Amino acid sequence: GKQWYQRRVREKKVELSAVVGTEKVFPVILRGTDSVRVVQCYSANNSLLKVEPEGEFMLLPNNIQEVTLRFQPLDTGVRDFQVNIVDTKHRILLERWSVHTTADMPVVSKTYDIPRTPGALHPTTKQISFVNPYSTEKTFRLKTNKPDLLSFRETELRVPSKQSVNIGLVLRPLAVAHANHILVFVNDVQQKCEECFAVKIT
């Protein structure tokens, strides 16, 4: 594996809070060192906490570079992440960020109950309705906190103003075999949660 060499590592603490299902975009300032460096930022958990720029970039001496953290939690609670900023040419760890995150539950506008069917062999489908509350046509993107249990017939909806559409849910057999509480997020294109539904398997 790669061997990283450590020098005096700068430590930074970052606090982030977000609502489950909504993406929080947070800029962090990275300061240049005494020489030109080719650096890259690594998130220890890239599926939940993304870092941009993703690839290598030039960090000029004593200059300031804005790095963006993108946090989109799928569960409530407190989590800690680590982001390492590495000089890739000299394989030196320059900076370490400790990112402390808090994720709160969104407001659930409606809960749908689905009876439990142990031993189900085929997916269970369910339609739920959503109304575009805006005075213009909008595009919405669908997400869930349990992608291993639930999928969508379409992940993107283009909905005319004030119109209602059906969201097609596909629940895998494992989802309906046990009691489950699954959230469905209707997000705008910026990944801000517009509405949240709950599907309860009871």
NUZADREN-662077 format. One line per field, with one value per atom (N, C-alpha, C): x, y, z; atom name; residue number from 1. Coordinates in steps of 0.02 Angstrom, whole numbers, m for minus. Example, Ala and Ser with C-alpha at 12.3 -4.5 7.8 and 13.67 -1.06 7.14 Angstrom:
2
X = [660|615|660|642|684|645]
Y = [m284|m225|m165|m112|m53|2]
Z = [390|390|390|354|357|394]
atomo = [N|CA|C|N|CA|C]
num = [1|1|1|2|2|2]
! end
This chain:
202
X = [41|0|43|10|46|70|129|157|156|120|119|168|206|253|222|231|200|251|228|266|222|235|190|122|74|8|m36|m64|m111|m178|m207|m272|m326|m384|m440|m503|m544|m609|m665|m710|m766|m831|m879|m945|m996|m1035|m1085|m1151|m1206|m1271|m1315|m1357|m1400|m1464|m1512|m1574|m1567|m1588|m1584|m1617|m1581|m1607|m1589|m1569|m1550|m1474|m1447|m1375|m1354|m1306|m1278|m1210|m1203|m1140|m1103|m1040|m1004|m933|m917|m850|m800|m741|m687|m625|m591|m531|m469|m432|m367|m313|m265|m211|m149|m116|m55|2|54|112|166|228|284|308|278|300|239|249|196|187|125|112|55|60|4|m31|m93|m127|m192|m215|m280|m312|m378|m416|m449|m442|m472|m521|m583|m632|m631|m630|m628|m694|m748|m812|m844|m823|m841|m915|m949|m1020|m1063|m1043|m1082|m1054|m989|m957|m911|m935|m895|m854|m795|m750|m738|m743|m728|m676|m625|m614|m600|m621|m611|m540|m511|m445|m389|m331|m274|m282|m254|m254|m191|m175|m115|m131|m91|m99|m38|m50|5|27|91|116|74|58|22|m43|m68|m130|m189|m249|m308|m347|m365|m405|m469|m526|m589|m602|m613|m631|m703|m743|m814|m827|m860|m884|m959|m978|m1049|m1072|m1119|m1142|m1216|m1235|m1305|m1321|m1341|m1353|m1416|m1415|m1474|m1504|m1469|m1495|m1482|m1524|m1514|m1455|m1431|m1379|m1315|m1266|m1201|m1148|m1108|m1053|m991|m934|m870|m836|m810|m775|m705|m662|m595|m580|m553|m531|m457|m419|m346|m327|m285|m260|m187|m173|m108|m71|m6|39|55|23|28|97|132|198|249|248|298|269|204|170|176|155|157|86|67|3|11|m25|m18|m67|m129|m182|m232|m259|m311|m371|m430|m491|m534|m553|m601|m669|m713|m779|m832|m862|m913|m982|m1023|m1087|m1146|m1200|m1263|m1317|m1358|m1413|m1479|m1526|m1592|m1645|m1698|m1754|m1793|m1810|m1853|m1925|m1966|m2038|m2069|m2102|m2135|m2206|m2223|m2290|m2344|m2325|m2375|m2341|m2375|m2348|m2394|m2364|m2402|m2386|m2439|m2430|m2436|m2389|m2390|m2386|m2433|m2431|m2369|m2344|m2285|m2305|m2264|m2277|m2214|m2205|m2147|m2148|m2089|m2085|m2104|m2111|m2126|m2071|m2091|m2041|m2032|m2082|m2080|m2082|m2056|m2060|m2133|m2142|m2208|m2207|m2259|m2261|m2313|m2300|m2345|m2341|m2399|m2401|m2417|m2378|m2394|m2398|m2441|m2451|m2413|m2391|m2354|m2379|m2389|m2414|m2358|m2345|m2298|m2332|m2308|m2343|m2326|m2280|m2255|m2298|m2290|m2329|m2295|m2240|m2206|m2192|m2179|m2159|m2091|m2083|m2019|m1997|m1931|m1903|m1885|m1905|m1890|m1852|m1809|m1770|m1788|m1793|m1815|m1755|m1755|m1703|m1737|m1702|m1726|m1667|m1684|m1631|m1614|m1653|m1641|m1639|m1588|m1586|m1579|m1558|m1553|m1622|m1672|m1739|m1790|m1781|m1831|m1799|m1832|m1810|m1871|m1858|m1911|m1918|m1980|m1990|m1955|m1958|m1921|m1889|m1827|m1793|m1798|m1825|m1833|m1904|m1935|m2004|m2005|m2038|m2050|m2124|m2141|m2211|m2236|m2291|m2320|m2345|m2352|m2374|m2440|m2439|m2499|m2527|m2490|m2515|m2493|m2531|m2515|m2487|m2436|m2408|m2402|m2400|m2390|m2316|m2291|m2223|m2228|m2196|m2198|m2142|m2160|m2110|m2106|m2046|m2036|m1999|m2034|m2004|m1980|m1917|m1889|m1920|m1921|m1951|m1925|m1860|m1830|m1861|m1881|m1909|m1974|m2016|m2082|m2083|m2027|m2023|m2019|m1993|m1982|m2012|m2021|m2044|m1990|m2008|m1960|m1992|m1949|m1972|m1927|m1955|m1915|m1938|m1890|m1906|m1898|m1944|m1940|m1933|m1879|m1866|m1881|m1922|m1933|m1891|m1836|m1788|m1792|m1770|m1762|m1695|m1679|m1617|m1554|m1561|m1504|m1500|m1540|m1542|m1567|m1611|m1645|m1711|m1726|m1786|m1848|m1892|m1954|m2010|m2010|m2061|m2033|m2055|m2031|m2091|m2092|m2144|m2111|m2151|m2127|m2167|m2132|m2165|m2152|m2206|m2199|m2224|m2179|m2199|m2213|m2277|m2298|m2329]
Y = [m60|0|63|119|183|201|229|251|327|356|428|450|502|527|586|587|640|694|757|813|840|902|932|941|901|901|955|997|1047|1013|1026|996|1050|1030|1076|1040|1073|1044|1079|1040|1066|1038|1081|1060|1068|1015|1016|989|1022|993|995|945|940|902|907|868|807|749|686|694|674|677|740|792|856|862|883|892|960|959|1020|1032|1092|1110|1159|1142|1181|1196|1261|1278|1280|1254|1255|1285|1329|1362|1319|1307|1272|1322|1331|1380|1346|1381|1355|1354|1315|1311|1358|1341|1385|1370|1319|1303|1280|1277|1252|1177|1156|1085|1060|998|964|923|940|909|875|830|798|788|794|785|717|681|614|613|592|581|507|494|424|388|425|394|435|419|461|456|404|398|447|464|509|580|586|652|658|696|705|768|768|825|848|913|941|997|1003|964|890|845|773|751|779|757|801|796|836|909|954|1025|1058|1115|1152|1198|1193|1237|1283|1347|1395|1419|1441|1462|1517|1508|1559|1582|1542|1559|1524|1543|1513|1475|1414|1372|1352|1361|1340|1267|1227|1157|1149|1112|1105|1035|1034|971|965|906|892|835|850|801|789|726|709|647|658|601|563|497|455|431|444|425|481|483|534|514|562|548|588|571|606|560|587|547|590|557|591|563|609|590|621|593|622|636|696|715|728|694|704|743|794|833|813|786|753|787|798|817|753|745|681|669|723|716|690|722|702|653|635|588|609|672|700|719|700|721|792|839|910|932|908|933|878|878|829|866|854|886|835|851|811|842|807|834|801|841|817|835|785|798|778|817|802|801|748|742|736|781|782|755|730|702|757|748|797|789|837|833|783|732|681|704|716|744|690|628|575|507|463|395|345|299|246|179|143|78|22|m24|m83|m144|m192|m251|m294|m323|m366|m431|m455|m519|m562|m598|m643|m695|m709|m760|m735|m669|m641|m658|m678|m698|m644|m600|m550|m480|m431|m362|m340|m295|m265|m195|m177|m110|m68|m4|42|109|142|209|260|313|368|432|478|537|597|639|699|757|814|874|926|952|1007|1071|1099|1157|1223|1222|1284|1308|1371|1400|1389|1352|1334|1260|1233|1163|1154|1098|1086|1014|1004|937|917|857|831|765|753|691|651|587|543|507|504|467|431|381|347|335|328|313|238|198|125|100|120|100|24|m11|m84|m118|m81|m109|m80|m18|15|48|42|78|112|154|193|172|174|161|214|276|331|371|390|428|503|524|596|608|660|677|749|759|828|840|886|893|963|967|1033|1067|1132|1173|1147|1139|1119|1051|1013|948|893|839|780|725|691|633|575|515|456|438|422|398|322|287|213|186|152|122|47|21|m52|m74|m114|m138|m210|m221|m288|m336|m402|m450|m444|m431|m424|m366|m313|m253|m269|m311|m324|m385|m420|m479|m460|m401|m379|m310|m290|m222|m173|m124|m75|m6|44|114|146|159|183|254|298|366|376|415|434|510|533|605|628|680|714|778|777|832|875|938|978|961|993|975|993|1037|1053|1006|953|903|930|980|1004|967|940|900|945|933|970|938|872|835|767|742|678|634|573|524|466|433|374|313|258|194|148|128|84|15|m33|m103|m129|m147|m166|m235]
Z = [0|0|0|m7|m8|62|65|129|130|178|184|239|225|274|310|375|415|431|429|455|511|533|582|550|570|537|569|526|551|564|622|640|635|611|607|628|667|687|648|620|582|611|623|648|592|580|527|553|537|554|492|485|426|445|400|407|364|390|353|284|232|163|126|162|129|128|71|66|94|140|168|134|105|72|116|132|182|157|146|123|181|169|219|186|222|194|207|153|158|140|186|175|147|100|71|121|107|151|124|137|116|45|13|m56|m97|m163|m207|m195|m188|m176|m221|m240|m274|m220|m206|m149|m171|m128|m138|m69|m68|m5|m6|48|53|111|96|148|167|232|255|240|229|212|155|94|36|16|40|21|60|121|163|164|163|165|104|54|m7|m2|m35|m34|m106|m117|m183|m174|m219|m279|m262|m308|m296|m312|m365|m387|m358|m388|m366|m389|m350|m370|m343|m371|m352|m293|m240|m182|m181|m193|m198|m129|m123|m58|m27|37|76|43|m2|m37|m2|m22|8|m45|m29|m75|m37|m70|m39|m57|m5|m14|10|m28|m12|17|74|103|87|63|49|93|136|186|175|161|151|193|256|301|282|295|283|348|404|469|519|571|623|668|705|754|742|782|782|753|707|678|671|674|664|601|561|500|501|460|453|380|368|301|304|261|259|196|205|149|139|80|68|11|20|m34|m72|m132|m166|m198|m214|m245|m195|m135|m84|m33|m42|2|75|86|153|174|235|262|288|257|274|329|322|366|379|439|456|484|454|479|516|576|613|603|569|552|596|639|686|657|645|612|656|649|682|629|630|580|617|599|630|583|613|574|539|474|441|464|447|462|412|439|396|384|319|304|303|287|286|295|331|342|308|270|236|271|290|322|271|274|230|276|267|312|299|352|348|314|267|235|238|294|300|246|219|167|98|90|23|m26|m86|m137|m190|m197|m250|m220|m256|m230|m221|m173|m160|m190|m227|m256|m220|m218|m183|m219|m226|m256|m202|m200|m154|m196|m176|m217|m189|m235|m217|m261|m229|m264|m268|m327|m335|m309|m253|m224|m258|m306|m336|m394|m411|m467|m534|m535|m598|m598|m658|m664|m631|m595|m561|m569|m563|m564|m492|m474|m407|m414|m365|m364|m302|m310|m256|m226|m159|m123|m65|m38|21|69|133|182|183|146|145|73|35|m37|m46|6|1|6|31|40|m8|m29|m70|m131|m188|m248|m279|m329|m361|m434|m459|m530|m572|m548|m579|m523|m532|m479|m488|m546|m560|m586|m559|m579|m604|m660|m685|m675|m630|m609|m626|m665|m680|m616|m620|m563|m534|m467|m428|m447|m487|m509|m462|m462|m422|m466|m441|m476|m428|m456|m414|m414|m355|m347|m339|m384|m382|m339|m285|m240|m253|m251|m257|m194|m153|m91|m101|m86|m95|m44|m60|m14|57|64|131|170|133|166|201|169|197|242|247|290|363|377|447|456|519|533|512|474|449|447|454|449|397|338|281|264|251|232|157|128|57|55|23|18|m53|m58|m122|m120|m157|m155|m217|m211|m271|m303|m358|m394|m355|m305|m261|m201|m202|m149|m82|m86|m25|m21|38|47|46|m3|m9|31|32|69|88|146|169|187|160|176|214|255|290|267|258|242|301|335|394|377|385|377|446|458|526|527]
atomo = [N|CA|C|N|CA|C|N|CA|C|N|CA|C|N|CA|C|N|CA|C|N|CA|C|N|CA|C|N|CA|C|N|CA|C|N|CA|C|N|CA|C|N|CA|C|N|CA|C|N|CA|C|N|CA|C|N|CA|C|N|CA|C|N|CA|C|N|CA|C|N|CA|C|N|CA|C|N|CA|C|N|CA|C|N|CA|C|N|CA|C|N|CA|C|N|CA|C|N|CA|C|N|CA|C|N|CA|C|N|CA|C|N|CA|C|N|CA|C|N|CA|C|N|CA|C|N|CA|C|N|CA|C|N|CA|C|N|CA|C|N|CA|C|N|CA|C|N|CA|C|N|CA|C|N|CA|C|N|CA|C|N|CA|C|N|CA|C|N|CA|C|N|CA|C|N|CA|C|N|CA|C|N|CA|C|N|CA|C|N|CA|C|N|CA|C|N|CA|C|N|CA|C|N|CA|C|N|CA|C|N|CA|C|N|CA|C|N|CA|C|N|CA|C|N|CA|C|N|CA|C|N|CA|C|N|CA|C|N|CA|C|N|CA|C|N|CA|C|N|CA|C|N|CA|C|N|CA|C|N|CA|C|N|CA|C|N|CA|C|N|CA|C|N|CA|C|N|CA|C|N|CA|C|N|CA|C|N|CA|C|N|CA|C|N|CA|C|N|CA|C|N|CA|C|N|CA|C|N|CA|C|N|CA|C|N|CA|C|N|CA|C|N|CA|C|N|CA|C|N|CA|C|N|CA|C|N|CA|C|N|CA|C|N|CA|C|N|CA|C|N|CA|C|N|CA|C|N|CA|C|N|CA|C|N|CA|C|N|CA|C|N|CA|C|N|CA|C|N|CA|C|N|CA|C|N|CA|C|N|CA|C|N|CA|C|N|CA|C|N|CA|C|N|CA|C|N|CA|C|N|CA|C|N|CA|C|N|CA|C|N|CA|C|N|CA|C|N|CA|C|N|CA|C|N|CA|C|N|CA|C|N|CA|C|N|CA|C|N|CA|C|N|CA|C|N|CA|C|N|CA|C|N|CA|C|N|CA|C|N|CA|C|N|CA|C|N|CA|C|N|CA|C|N|CA|C|N|CA|C|N|CA|C|N|CA|C|N|CA|C|N|CA|C|N|CA|C|N|CA|C|N|CA|C|N|CA|C|N|CA|C|N|CA|C|N|CA|C|N|CA|C|N|CA|C|N|CA|C|N|CA|C|N|CA|C|N|CA|C|N|CA|C|N|CA|C|N|CA|C|N|CA|C|N|CA|C|N|CA|C|N|CA|C|N|CA|C|N|CA|C|N|CA|C|N|CA|C|N|CA|C|N|CA|C|N|CA|C|N|CA|C|N|CA|C|N|CA|C|N|CA|C|N|CA|C|N|CA|C|N|CA|C|N|CA|C|N|CA|C|N|CA|C|N|CA|C|N|CA|C|N|CA|C|N|CA|C|N|CA|C|N|CA|C|N|CA|C|N|CA|C|N|CA|C|N|CA|C|N|CA|C|N|CA|C|N|CA|C|N|CA|C|N|CA|C|N|CA|C|N|CA|C|N|CA|C|N|CA|C|N|CA|C|N|CA|C]
num = [1|1|1|2|2|2|3|3|3|4|4|4|5|5|5|6|6|6|7|7|7|8|8|8|9|9|9|10|10|10|11|11|11|12|12|12|13|13|13|14|14|14|15|15|15|16|16|16|17|17|17|18|18|18|19|19|19|20|20|20|21|21|21|22|22|22|23|23|23|24|24|24|25|25|25|26|26|26|27|27|27|28|28|28|29|29|29|30|30|30|31|31|31|32|32|32|33|33|33|34|34|34|35|35|35|36|36|36|37|37|37|38|38|38|39|39|39|40|40|40|41|41|41|42|42|42|43|43|43|44|44|44|45|45|45|46|46|46|47|47|47|48|48|48|49|49|49|50|50|50|51|51|51|52|52|52|53|53|53|54|54|54|55|55|55|56|56|56|57|57|57|58|58|58|59|59|59|60|60|60|61|61|61|62|62|62|63|63|63|64|64|64|65|65|65|66|66|66|67|67|67|68|68|68|69|69|69|70|70|70|71|71|71|72|72|72|73|73|73|74|74|74|75|75|75|76|76|76|77|77|77|78|78|78|79|79|79|80|80|80|81|81|81|82|82|82|83|83|83|84|84|84|85|85|85|86|86|86|87|87|87|88|88|88|89|89|89|90|90|90|91|91|91|92|92|92|93|93|93|94|94|94|95|95|95|96|96|96|97|97|97|98|98|98|99|99|99|100|100|100|101|101|101|102|102|102|103|103|103|104|104|104|105|105|105|106|106|106|107|107|107|108|108|108|109|109|109|110|110|110|111|111|111|112|112|112|113|113|113|114|114|114|115|115|115|116|116|116|117|117|117|118|118|118|119|119|119|120|120|120|121|121|121|122|122|122|123|123|123|124|124|124|125|125|125|126|126|126|127|127|127|128|128|128|129|129|129|130|130|130|131|131|131|132|132|132|133|133|133|134|134|134|135|135|135|136|136|136|137|137|137|138|138|138|139|139|139|140|140|140|141|141|141|142|142|142|143|143|143|144|144|144|145|145|145|146|146|146|147|147|147|148|148|148|149|149|149|150|150|150|151|151|151|152|152|152|153|153|153|154|154|154|155|155|155|156|156|156|157|157|157|158|158|158|159|159|159|160|160|160|161|161|161|162|162|162|163|163|163|164|164|164|165|165|165|166|166|166|167|167|167|168|168|168|169|169|169|170|170|170|171|171|171|172|172|172|173|173|173|174|174|174|175|175|175|176|176|176|177|177|177|178|178|178|179|179|179|180|180|180|181|181|181|182|182|182|183|183|183|184|184|184|185|185|185|186|186|186|187|187|187|188|188|188|189|189|189|190|190|190|191|191|191|192|192|192|193|193|193|194|194|194|195|195|195|196|196|196|197|197|197|198|198|198|199|199|199|200|200|200|201|201|201|202|202|202]
! end
